[in-house]
Amino acid sequence: MLKKFFLVVCGSFVGVILASIFFTLASVIISFAIFGSMASSMGGAKIEKNSIMYINLEGVLNERDNAGNMSMMSLMPNQLSGQSLSTLIKSLKIAKNDDKIKGIYLDCRGMASGMSSLYELREAIKDFKASKKFVYAYGDEGIMQSDYYLASVADSIFINPEGMVDVHGLASSTPYMKKLLDKVGVEMQVVRVGTFKSAVEPYMLEQMSDANREQQEHYLGSLWGVISADMAKARGIDSTRFKALTDSVMATMNTQDLKANKLVDRVCYRSEFEDKLRKLTNVELKDELKLVTPDDIVASADDPLGTGSDIVAVLYADGEIFSGKTGGGTMPGVNSDGIYSEEMAALIRELRYNDDVKALVLRVNSPGGSAFGSEEIWKALEDFKASGKPFAVSMSDYAASGGYYISSGAQRIFAEPLTITGSIGIFGMIPNASNFFNNTLGVKFEEVNTNPNAIAGAFYKPLTDQQRNALQGMVNRGYETFTGRCAQGRKISQDSIKVIGEGRVWDAITAKNIGLVDELGGLEDAIKWVAKKAKIKDGNYSVCDYPNQEMSFMSMLSSMGYMKMEHDLQQRMGLFYTSYEQLQAIMNRDRMLCLMEPIEIIF
């Protein structure tokens, strides 16, 4: 018996050792794969003569690359890593002045992106065309509206004989869930300030309010006005005629009619299109095209971010705002999961005291979030501004509610015409599931307490009048603070801010007219403005992106594990995964929010 015991113990011990050795070896192999992939993509890329810049319009267009994700995602099955707007913009600037690059090949495969990001990318392609190099776009099965917006600026659009073009306008879709909540016995107890603060509507109304419909009709109409005018002008189609085409269920139109209506230029197969590119770049028909990716182009440049010891810092604030820390996240301050106020504030403080940093551009792409987190970040930015260093904001797709809160103190606010901003309002929601527990489940909660509000806001009972009034007072104070911050930053009266506040969402063009935005322009415009304001000698400066995206080996492994788990969860849950993500976000939010309503804009 004792011998058997020792055999079992020894066997287990050997098993643990072997497992440890296996894990270590696997980790080393994975790390070499990651760093090898990163090295191949980050250094030493060489651009050959007669190359073509290949832009694959597929996947998701992100603000910037997530650290290590390009390499790690390539190790995951059936994963498309997405693309980075910052990399695309940098690569287009480099390619414009590189004689070895003869033109651009836009491959339309259906890229998901915010509208402002597409506008900024489209403007960069237009700037590239000033080099007199060609820009051609090709679509196989179909050219979706977002791709067509980019493709419309090309010299020519080519399409497969069986392909289609789908341009249909903009629409928004918001699910209203009050009836569902009533059926399961849950009441959302809402406290808010702002007639247009519609983030709470789906939980308290059965249909859209007149105020919410009014604001959505206004900003969608303004956004589509810009997009449709851009496409019509680029294609040389009268605006009235273009509207008729978009209203005609364009996706059903055959390719010859698309060509006859000047929506495309040539109908051909991809092989024929690529043969044309071979002739343009003096490549033998039997040889492969010399295609280079945006990553290749950026890697080939000596210093794509500029030269000089003086730094213009670009700080990315991308995602929903949360208070506190990431709790073990792989990237401090900002990551793919959102903006964490404590870490973001600490990073702003570092930039404030970094003598090499002469100016700051806050790149905001956020619908808002925690009211406390927004205030914490606002204070850190005010301290930065007090140092005498110039501070500007560049708004991306969204800079709304808390996203506007953290932007409001900037010395100058830049936004693209397709940016969505404003939503100056605040709200709180506390569920009351007493009916669900008592009547549906037959569960009754009994309490023993020393004070009447010892368990205030519990999900299994309704708020008392005293508690609701107290919460409303808290929300009112938050709104006073929010509008006061905006008034201080914009240098207008608080009453004026309240008139254009009320939680209303604005498009950037209207926002500029009412004083919420200073100038229509992109990130590059904001960088040039702060550099000039900082009086950097001869404009000699480097642009550095923050937060730093370098990751440790263990962080990479941790991130890989999380990505694998997330992938498996997506595979198992299918269509329910989006609902699961939304539920998780709700569970992690603060009680008091400066958050724009989660409207799905169908583009």
C-alpha positions as CSV (number, residue, x, y, z in Angstrom):
1,M,0.0,0.0,0.0
2,L,2.8,2.4,1.0
3,K,4.7,1.5,-2.3
4,K,1.6,2.2,-4.3
5,F,1.2,5.6,-2.5
6,F,4.7,6.6,-3.3
7,L,4.3,5.5,-7.0
8,V,1.1,7.7,-7.2
9,V,2.9,10.7,-5.6
10,C,6.0,10.3,-7.7
11,G,3.9,9.9,-10.9
12,S,1.9,13.0,-10.0
13,F,5.1,14.9,-9.3
14,V,6.7,13.8,-12.7
15,G,3.4,14.8,-14.4
16,V,3.5,18.3,-12.9
17,I,7.2,18.7,-14.0
18,L,6.4,17.5,-17.5
19,A,3.4,19.7,-17.8
20,S,5.5,22.7,-16.6
21,I,8.2,21.9,-19.2
22,F,5.6,21.6,-21.9
23,F,3.9,24.9,-20.9
24,T,7.3,26.6,-20.9
25,L,8.3,25.3,-24.3
26,A,4.9,26.2,-25.7
27,S,5.2,29.7,-24.3
28,V,8.7,30.1,-25.8
29,I,7.5,28.9,-29.2
30,I,4.4,31.2,-29.1
31,S,6.6,34.1,-28.1
32,F,9.0,33.5,-31.0
33,A,6.0,33.3,-33.3
34,I,4.7,36.6,-32.0
35,F,8.0,38.5,-32.0
36,G,8.9,37.0,-35.3
37,S,5.6,38.2,-36.8
38,M,6.1,41.6,-35.2
39,A,9.6,42.0,-36.4
40,S,8.6,41.1,-40.0
41,S,5.8,43.7,-39.9
42,M,7.7,46.4,-38.0
43,G,11.2,46.6,-39.5
44,G,13.1,46.4,-42.7
45,A,10.3,46.4,-45.2
46,K,11.5,47.3,-48.6
47,I,9.4,48.9,-51.3
48,E,10.3,47.8,-54.9
49,K,10.0,50.0,-58.0
50,N,6.6,49.9,-59.7
51,S,4.7,48.9,-56.5
52,I,1.0,49.5,-55.8
53,M,-0.4,50.4,-52.4
54,Y,-3.0,47.7,-51.6
55,I,-5.8,48.8,-49.3
56,N,-8.0,45.9,-48.3
57,L,-11.4,47.3,-47.3
58,E,-12.3,44.5,-45.0
59,G,-12.8,44.0,-41.3
60,V,-13.1,46.8,-38.8
61,L,-11.5,50.2,-39.1
62,N,-10.0,51.0,-35.6
63,E,-8.5,54.3,-34.4
64,R,-5.1,52.7,-34.0
65,D,-3.5,49.3,-33.8
66,N,-3.8,47.4,-30.4
67,A,-0.5,46.4,-29.1
68,G,0.5,43.0,-30.4
69,N,-2.9,42.2,-31.7
70,M,-1.9,42.1,-35.3
71,S,0.5,39.3,-34.5
72,M,-1.6,37.5,-32.0
73,M,-4.8,37.7,-34.1
74,S,-3.0,36.0,-36.9
75,L,-2.5,33.0,-34.6
76,M,-6.3,32.8,-34.0
77,P,-8.6,30.8,-36.3
78,N,-11.0,32.6,-38.6
79,Q,-10.0,36.0,-37.2
80,L,-9.7,39.3,-39.1
81,S,-7.5,41.7,-37.1
82,G,-9.0,44.8,-38.6
83,Q,-7.1,47.9,-39.7
84,S,-5.9,51.1,-38.1
85,L,-6.9,54.5,-39.3
86,S,-3.7,56.1,-37.9
87,T,-1.6,53.6,-40.0
88,L,-3.6,54.2,-43.1
89,I,-3.3,57.9,-42.8
90,K,0.5,57.7,-42.2
91,S,1.0,55.3,-45.1
92,L,-0.9,57.5,-47.5
93,K,1.3,60.5,-46.7
94,I,4.4,58.4,-47.2
95,A,3.2,56.8,-50.4
96,K,2.3,60.1,-51.9
97,N,5.9,61.1,-52.0
98,D,7.5,57.7,-52.7
99,D,8.3,57.5,-56.4
100,K,8.4,53.7,-56.2
101,I,4.7,53.6,-55.4
102,K,2.7,54.2,-58.6
103,G,-0.9,54.2,-57.3
104,I,-3.5,52.7,-55.0
105,Y,-5.6,49.5,-55.4
106,L,-8.8,49.8,-53.2
107,D,-10.2,46.3,-52.8
108,C,-13.9,46.7,-51.7
109,R,-14.8,43.8,-49.4
110,G,-17.1,45.5,-46.9
111,M,-15.2,47.4,-44.2
112,A,-17.1,48.4,-40.9
113,S,-16.2,51.9,-39.7
114,G,-17.6,55.0,-38.1
115,M,-18.6,57.7,-40.6
116,S,-16.0,60.3,-39.4
117,S,-13.2,57.8,-39.8
118,L,-14.3,57.1,-43.3
119,Y,-14.4,60.8,-44.1
120,E,-10.8,61.3,-42.7
121,L,-9.6,58.3,-44.7
122,R,-11.3,59.6,-47.9
123,E,-9.7,63.0,-47.4
124,A,-6.3,61.4,-47.1
125,I,-6.9,59.5,-50.4
126,K,-7.9,62.8,-52.1
127,D,-4.7,64.3,-50.8
128,F,-2.8,61.3,-52.3
129,K,-4.3,62.0,-55.7
130,A,-2.5,65.4,-55.7
131,S,0.6,63.4,-56.6
132,K,-1.1,62.5,-60.0
133,K,-0.8,58.8,-59.2
134,F,-3.7,56.6,-60.0
135,V,-6.4,55.4,-57.6
136,Y,-8.5,52.5,-58.7
137,A,-11.2,50.6,-56.8
138,Y,-12.6,47.1,-57.5
139,G,-15.6,45.2,-56.1
140,D,-16.4,41.6,-56.6
141,E,-19.7,40.4,-55.1
142,G,-20.7,43.9,-54.1
143,I,-19.6,47.3,-53.1
144,M,-21.3,48.3,-49.8
145,Q,-22.2,51.9,-49.0
146,S,-19.2,52.5,-46.7
147,D,-16.8,51.2,-49.3
148,Y,-18.5,53.1,-52.1
149,Y,-18.0,56.4,-50.1
150,L,-14.3,55.7,-50.3
151,A,-14.3,54.3,-53.8
152,S,-16.2,57.3,-55.2
153,V,-13.1,59.4,-54.9
154,A,-11.1,56.9,-57.1
155,D,-10.2,57.7,-60.7
156,S,-12.2,54.7,-61.8
157,I,-14.5,52.1,-60.2
158,F,-14.4,48.6,-61.6
159,I,-16.9,45.9,-60.7
160,N,-17.5,42.2,-61.4
161,P,-20.2,41.5,-64.0
162,E,-22.3,39.8,-61.3
163,G,-21.5,42.4,-58.7
164,M,-23.7,45.1,-57.1
165,V,-23.5,48.6,-55.6
166,D,-25.6,49.3,-52.5
167,V,-26.1,53.0,-51.6
168,H,-29.2,53.5,-49.6
169,G,-28.8,56.4,-47.2
170,L,-28.6,56.4,-43.4
171,A,-31.0,54.9,-40.8
172,S,-30.9,54.4,-37.0
173,S,-32.4,51.5,-35.1
174,T,-33.1,51.6,-31.3
175,P,-34.8,48.6,-29.6
176,Y,-37.4,49.7,-27.0
177,M,-37.7,47.1,-24.3
178,K,-40.3,48.4,-21.8
179,K,-42.9,45.8,-22.8
180,L,-40.4,43.1,-22.3
181,L,-39.4,44.5,-18.9
182,D,-43.1,44.7,-18.0
183,K,-43.6,41.1,-18.9
184,V,-40.8,39.8,-16.7
185,G,-41.7,42.2,-13.9
186,V,-38.8,44.7,-14.0
187,E,-39.2,48.5,-13.8
188,M,-36.3,50.7,-14.7
189,Q,-36.3,53.6,-12.2
190,V,-34.9,56.6,-14.1
191,V,-33.5,59.9,-12.9
192,R,-32.2,62.2,-15.6
193,V,-31.7,65.8,-16.8
194,G,-32.2,66.7,-20.4
195,T,-35.3,66.4,-22.6
196,F,-33.2,64.9,-25.4
197,K,-31.2,62.6,-23.1
198,S,-32.7,59.5,-24.7
199,A,-30.3,56.8,-23.5
200,V,-33.0,55.9,-20.9
201,E,-35.9,55.9,-23.3
202,P,-35.7,52.2,-24.4
203,Y,-36.3,51.2,-20.7
204,M,-39.1,53.6,-19.8
205,L,-41.1,54.1,-23.1
206,E,-42.7,51.8,-25.6
207,Q,-41.8,54.0,-28.6
208,M,-39.5,56.8,-29.5
209,S,-40.3,60.3,-28.0
210,D,-40.9,63.2,-30.3
211,A,-37.8,64.9,-29.0
212,N,-35.6,61.9,-29.7
213,R,-37.1,61.6,-33.2
214,E,-36.4,65.3,-33.9
215,Q,-32.8,65.1,-32.9
216,Q,-32.1,61.9,-34.9
217,E,-33.8,63.2,-38.0
218,H,-31.7,66.4,-37.7
219,Y,-28.2,64.9,-37.3
220,L,-28.8,61.9,-39.7
221,G,-30.1,64.3,-42.3
222,S,-27.0,66.5,-41.9
223,L,-24.6,63.6,-42.0
224,W,-26.3,62.1,-45.1
225,G,-26.2,65.6,-46.7
226,V,-22.4,65.6,-46.5
227,I,-22.0,62.0,-47.6
228,S,-24.4,62.0,-50.6
229,A,-23.1,65.4,-51.8
230,D,-19.5,64.0,-51.7
231,M,-20.4,60.9,-53.7
232,A,-22.5,62.7,-56.2
233,K,-19.8,65.4,-56.8
234,A,-17.0,62.8,-57.1
235,R,-19.0,60.8,-59.7
236,G,-20.2,63.8,-61.6
237,I,-23.9,63.0,-61.0
238,D,-26.5,65.7,-60.4
239,S,-27.6,65.7,-56.8
240,T,-31.3,65.3,-57.7
241,R,-30.5,62.4,-60.0
242,F,-28.2,60.8,-57.3
243,K,-31.0,61.0,-54.7
244,A,-33.4,59.2,-57.2
245,L,-30.7,56.5,-57.7
246,T,-30.3,55.9,-53.9
247,D,-34.1,55.7,-53.5
248,S,-34.4,53.1,-56.3
249,V,-33.1,50.1,-54.3
250,M,-29.8,50.4,-56.0
251,A,-28.6,47.0,-54.8
252,T,-30.9,45.3,-57.3
253,M,-29.5,47.2,-60.3
254,N,-27.5,45.2,-62.9
255,T,-24.0,46.2,-63.6
256,Q,-24.7,47.6,-67.1
257,D,-27.2,50.0,-65.6
258,L,-24.7,50.9,-62.9
259,K,-22.3,51.8,-65.6
260,A,-25.0,53.7,-67.7
261,N,-25.8,55.8,-64.6
262,K,-22.1,56.6,-64.0
263,L,-22.1,54.7,-60.7
264,V,-19.2,52.6,-61.9
265,D,-16.8,53.0,-64.8
266,R,-16.0,49.5,-66.1
267,V,-17.5,46.0,-65.7
268,C,-14.8,43.3,-65.7
269,Y,-13.5,40.3,-63.8
270,R,-10.8,40.7,-61.1
271,S,-8.2,39.0,-63.3
272,E,-8.8,41.5,-66.1
273,F,-8.7,44.4,-63.6
274,E,-5.3,43.2,-62.3
275,D,-4.0,42.7,-65.8
276,K,-4.7,46.4,-66.3
277,L,-2.7,47.2,-63.2
278,R,0.2,45.1,-64.5
279,K,0.3,47.2,-67.7
280,L,0.2,50.4,-65.7
281,T,3.2,49.3,-63.6
282,N,5.2,47.6,-66.4
283,V,4.8,44.1,-64.8
284,E,4.7,41.1,-67.1
285,L,1.3,39.4,-67.3
286,K,2.8,36.2,-66.0
287,D,4.2,37.9,-62.9
288,E,2.6,38.9,-59.6
289,L,1.6,42.5,-59.0
290,K,4.0,44.3,-56.6
291,L,1.4,45.0,-53.9
292,V,2.5,46.7,-50.6
293,T,0.3,47.1,-47.6
294,P,-0.1,50.2,-45.4
295,D,1.9,48.4,-42.7
296,D,4.7,47.7,-45.2
297,I,4.8,51.4,-46.2
298,V,5.0,52.7,-42.6
299,A,7.7,50.2,-41.7
300,S,9.7,51.3,-44.8
301,A,9.9,54.9,-43.7
302,D,12.9,56.2,-41.7
303,D,10.8,58.3,-39.4
304,P,7.1,58.5,-40.3
305,L,6.3,60.5,-37.2
306,G,8.7,63.4,-37.9
307,T,12.0,64.5,-36.4
308,G,13.1,66.6,-33.5
309,S,13.4,66.3,-29.8
310,D,10.2,68.4,-29.1
311,I,7.2,66.2,-28.9
312,V,3.6,66.8,-29.8
313,A,1.7,64.1,-27.8
314,V,-1.4,62.5,-29.3
315,L,-3.4,60.9,-26.5
316,Y,-6.1,58.4,-27.7
317,A,-9.3,58.4,-25.6
318,D,-11.2,55.6,-27.4
319,G,-14.3,53.8,-26.0
320,E,-16.6,54.1,-23.1
321,I,-15.4,56.0,-20.0
322,F,-15.1,54.0,-16.7
323,S,-14.0,55.3,-13.3
324,G,-11.0,53.7,-11.7
325,K,-8.5,51.3,-13.1
326,T,-8.6,48.5,-15.7
327,G,-8.1,45.9,-13.0
328,G,-5.2,44.1,-14.7
329,G,-5.7,45.3,-18.3
330,T,-2.9,44.9,-20.7
331,M,-2.7,48.6,-21.7
332,P,-2.7,51.4,-19.2
333,G,-5.1,54.3,-19.5
334,V,-6.9,53.3,-22.7
335,N,-7.5,49.9,-24.3
336,S,-10.0,48.2,-26.5
337,D,-12.3,47.9,-23.5
338,G,-12.6,51.6,-22.9
339,I,-11.1,54.6,-21.1
340,Y,-10.2,54.2,-17.4
341,S,-10.1,57.5,-15.6
342,E,-7.5,56.9,-12.9
343,E,-5.0,55.5,-15.3
344,M,-5.8,58.1,-18.0
345,A,-5.4,61.0,-15.4
346,A,-2.0,59.5,-14.3
347,L,-0.8,59.4,-18.0
348,I,-1.9,63.0,-18.5
349,R,0.0,64.0,-15.4
350,E,3.1,62.3,-16.9
351,L,2.8,64.2,-20.1
352,R,2.4,67.4,-18.1
353,Y,5.7,67.0,-16.4
354,N,7.6,65.6,-19.4
355,D,9.8,68.5,-20.5
356,D,10.1,67.0,-24.0
357,V,6.3,67.2,-24.5
358,K,5.5,70.7,-25.7
359,A,1.8,70.2,-26.6
360,L,-1.1,67.8,-26.4
361,V,-3.8,66.6,-28.8
362,L,-6.6,64.5,-27.2
363,R,-8.0,62.3,-29.8
364,V,-11.6,61.5,-28.6
365,N,-13.7,58.6,-29.9
366,S,-16.1,58.1,-27.1
367,P,-19.9,58.1,-26.4
368,G,-19.1,58.9,-22.8
369,G,-19.8,56.9,-19.7
370,S,-19.0,57.4,-16.0
371,A,-19.8,60.9,-14.8
372,F,-17.2,60.7,-12.1
373,G,-14.6,59.3,-14.5
374,S,-15.3,62.1,-16.9
375,E,-14.8,64.7,-14.2
376,E,-11.5,63.0,-13.1
377,I,-10.1,63.1,-16.7
378,W,-11.4,66.7,-17.1
379,K,-9.4,67.8,-14.0
380,A,-6.2,66.2,-15.2
381,L,-6.5,68.0,-18.6
382,E,-7.2,71.3,-16.8
383,D,-4.0,70.8,-14.8
384,F,-2.1,70.1,-18.1
385,K,-3.5,73.3,-19.6
386,A,-2.4,75.2,-16.5
387,S,1.2,74.2,-17.2
388,G,1.1,76.6,-20.2
389,K,1.4,73.8,-22.8
390,P,-1.2,74.0,-25.7
391,F,-4.0,71.5,-25.6
392,A,-6.4,70.8,-28.4
393,V,-9.0,68.1,-29.1
394,S,-9.5,66.1,-32.3
395,M,-12.9,64.4,-32.4
396,S,-13.3,61.2,-34.3
397,D,-16.6,59.3,-34.9
398,Y,-18.1,60.2,-31.5
399,A,-17.3,62.7,-28.8
400,A,-20.6,62.8,-27.0
401,S,-21.8,63.2,-23.4
402,G,-18.8,62.2,-21.3
403,G,-16.7,62.3,-24.5
404,Y,-17.7,66.0,-24.8
405,Y,-17.1,66.6,-21.1
406,I,-13.4,65.7,-21.4
407,S,-13.2,67.7,-24.6
408,S,-14.8,70.9,-23.3
409,G,-11.7,72.5,-21.7
410,A,-9.6,72.3,-24.8
411,Q,-8.2,75.6,-26.2
412,R,-9.4,74.5,-29.6
413,I,-11.8,71.7,-30.7
414,F,-11.5,70.1,-34.1
415,A,-14.2,67.8,-35.5
416,E,-14.9,66.2,-38.9
417,P,-18.2,67.0,-40.6
418,L,-19.4,63.5,-39.9
419,T,-18.5,63.6,-36.2
420,I,-21.4,63.1,-33.7
421,T,-21.0,65.2,-30.5
422,G,-22.9,67.1,-27.8
423,S,-25.4,65.0,-25.7
424,I,-24.7,67.3,-22.7
425,G,-26.8,65.6,-20.1
426,I,-26.7,63.1,-17.2
427,F,-28.8,60.2,-16.0
428,G,-29.0,57.3,-13.6
429,M,-31.0,54.0,-13.8
430,I,-31.8,51.6,-11.0
431,P,-33.8,48.4,-11.8
432,N,-36.8,47.5,-9.6
433,A,-37.4,43.7,-10.0
434,S,-39.8,43.3,-7.1
435,N,-42.6,42.1,-9.4
436,F,-40.2,39.6,-11.1
437,F,-39.1,38.1,-7.7
438,N,-42.4,38.3,-5.9
439,N,-44.9,37.2,-8.7
440,T,-42.8,35.4,-11.3
441,L,-40.3,33.6,-9.2
442,G,-42.2,33.6,-5.9
443,V,-39.2,34.9,-4.0
444,K,-39.7,37.4,-1.2
445,F,-36.8,39.3,0.4
446,E,-37.0,40.1,4.1
447,E,-34.9,42.9,5.6
448,V,-33.5,43.8,9.0
449,N,-31.9,47.2,9.2
450,T,-30.9,50.0,11.6
451,N,-31.9,52.9,9.3
452,P,-34.6,53.3,6.7
453,N,-32.1,53.8,3.8
454,A,-29.6,51.1,4.8
455,I,-30.4,49.1,1.6
456,A,-31.4,52.0,-0.7
457,G,-31.5,51.2,-4.4
458,A,-31.7,47.4,-3.9
459,F,-32.9,45.7,-7.1
460,Y,-35.6,43.7,-5.4
461,K,-37.7,46.7,-4.2
462,P,-38.8,50.1,-5.5
463,L,-37.2,53.4,-4.5
464,T,-39.1,55.5,-1.9
465,D,-40.1,59.0,-2.7
466,Q,-37.3,60.3,-0.5
467,Q,-34.7,58.1,-2.2
468,R,-35.9,59.1,-5.7
469,N,-35.9,62.8,-4.8
470,A,-32.4,62.5,-3.4
471,L,-31.1,60.8,-6.5
472,Q,-32.8,63.4,-8.7
473,G,-31.0,66.1,-6.7
474,M,-27.7,64.3,-7.2
475,V,-28.3,64.1,-11.0
476,N,-29.2,67.8,-11.0
477,R,-26.0,68.7,-9.3
478,G,-24.1,66.6,-11.8
479,Y,-25.8,68.4,-14.7
480,E,-24.9,71.8,-13.1
481,T,-21.3,70.6,-12.9
482,F,-21.3,69.3,-16.5
483,T,-22.8,72.4,-18.0
484,G,-20.5,74.6,-15.8
485,R,-17.4,72.8,-17.2
486,C,-18.6,73.3,-20.7
487,A,-19.4,77.0,-20.1
488,Q,-16.0,77.5,-18.6
489,G,-14.2,75.7,-21.5
490,R,-16.2,77.3,-24.3
491,K,-16.1,80.7,-22.6
492,I,-19.9,81.3,-22.9
493,S,-22.6,81.5,-20.2
494,Q,-23.9,78.4,-18.5
495,D,-27.5,79.3,-19.5
496,S,-26.4,79.3,-23.2
497,I,-24.9,75.8,-22.7
498,K,-28.1,74.6,-21.1
499,V,-30.1,75.8,-24.1
500,I,-28.0,73.7,-26.5
501,G,-27.5,70.9,-23.9
502,E,-30.6,69.1,-22.6
503,G,-28.8,65.9,-23.7
504,R,-29.2,66.7,-27.4
505,V,-26.9,65.0,-29.9
506,W,-25.5,67.2,-32.7
507,D,-23.7,66.7,-35.9
508,A,-20.3,68.5,-36.1
509,I,-21.4,71.1,-38.7
510,T,-24.3,72.2,-36.5
511,A,-22.1,71.9,-33.4
512,K,-19.7,74.4,-34.9
513,N,-22.5,76.8,-35.7
514,I,-23.8,76.8,-32.1
515,G,-20.3,77.0,-30.5
516,L,-19.6,73.5,-29.3
517,V,-16.8,73.0,-31.9
518,D,-14.2,75.5,-33.2
519,E,-13.1,74.2,-36.5
520,L,-13.9,71.4,-39.0
521,G,-10.8,69.4,-39.5
522,G,-8.9,66.2,-38.6
523,L,-6.2,65.0,-36.4
524,E,-3.4,66.5,-38.6
525,D,-5.1,69.9,-38.4
526,A,-5.1,69.7,-34.6
527,I,-1.5,68.6,-34.5
528,K,-0.4,71.5,-36.6
529,W,-2.4,74.0,-34.5
530,V,-0.9,73.0,-31.2
531,A,2.6,72.8,-32.7
532,K,2.2,76.4,-34.0
533,K,0.7,77.5,-30.6
534,A,3.7,75.9,-28.8
535,K,6.1,78.0,-31.1
536,I,8.2,74.9,-31.8
537,K,11.3,76.2,-33.7
538,D,10.9,75.7,-37.5
539,G,8.1,73.3,-36.9
540,N,10.7,70.7,-36.0
541,Y,8.9,68.2,-33.8
542,S,8.0,64.5,-33.4
543,V,4.5,63.2,-33.0
544,C,4.2,60.5,-30.4
545,D,1.1,58.4,-29.7
546,Y,0.0,57.6,-26.2
547,P,-0.6,55.4,-24.3
548,N,2.5,53.4,-25.2
549,Q,1.4,50.2,-26.7
550,E,4.5,48.1,-26.0
551,M,3.5,44.9,-24.1
552,S,5.5,42.6,-21.9
553,F,5.8,38.9,-22.8
554,M,3.5,37.9,-19.9
555,S,1.0,40.6,-21.0
556,M,1.0,39.2,-24.5
557,L,0.4,35.7,-23.2
558,S,-2.4,36.9,-21.0
559,S,-3.9,38.9,-23.9
560,M,-3.7,35.8,-26.1
561,G,-5.5,33.7,-23.5
562,Y,-8.3,36.3,-23.2
563,M,-8.6,36.6,-27.0
564,K,-8.9,32.8,-27.3
565,M,-11.5,32.7,-24.6
566,E,-13.4,35.6,-26.2
567,H,-13.3,33.8,-29.6
568,D,-14.6,30.6,-28.2
569,L,-17.4,32.5,-26.4
570,Q,-18.4,34.2,-29.7
571,Q,-18.4,30.9,-31.5
572,R,-20.7,29.3,-28.9
573,M,-23.1,32.2,-28.3
574,G,-23.4,33.3,-31.9
575,L,-26.0,36.1,-32.3
576,F,-26.4,36.3,-28.5
577,Y,-22.8,37.4,-28.0
578,T,-23.7,41.1,-28.7
579,S,-26.4,41.0,-26.1
580,Y,-24.0,39.4,-23.6
581,E,-21.5,42.2,-24.3
582,Q,-24.1,44.9,-23.7
583,L,-25.2,43.2,-20.5
584,Q,-21.7,43.1,-19.2
585,A,-21.2,46.8,-20.0
586,I,-24.3,47.7,-18.1
587,M,-23.2,45.6,-15.1
588,N,-19.8,47.4,-15.1
589,R,-21.2,50.9,-15.3
590,D,-21.4,53.5,-12.6
591,R,-24.9,54.5,-11.4
592,M,-24.5,58.1,-12.7
593,L,-23.7,58.3,-16.4
594,C,-22.8,60.9,-19.0
595,L,-23.5,58.5,-21.8
596,M,-24.9,58.9,-25.3
597,E,-27.7,56.5,-26.2
598,P,-26.5,53.3,-28.0
599,I,-28.0,54.0,-31.4
600,E,-27.2,51.7,-34.2
601,I,-26.6,53.8,-37.3
602,I,-27.0,51.7,-40.4
603,F,-24.4,52.8,-42.9
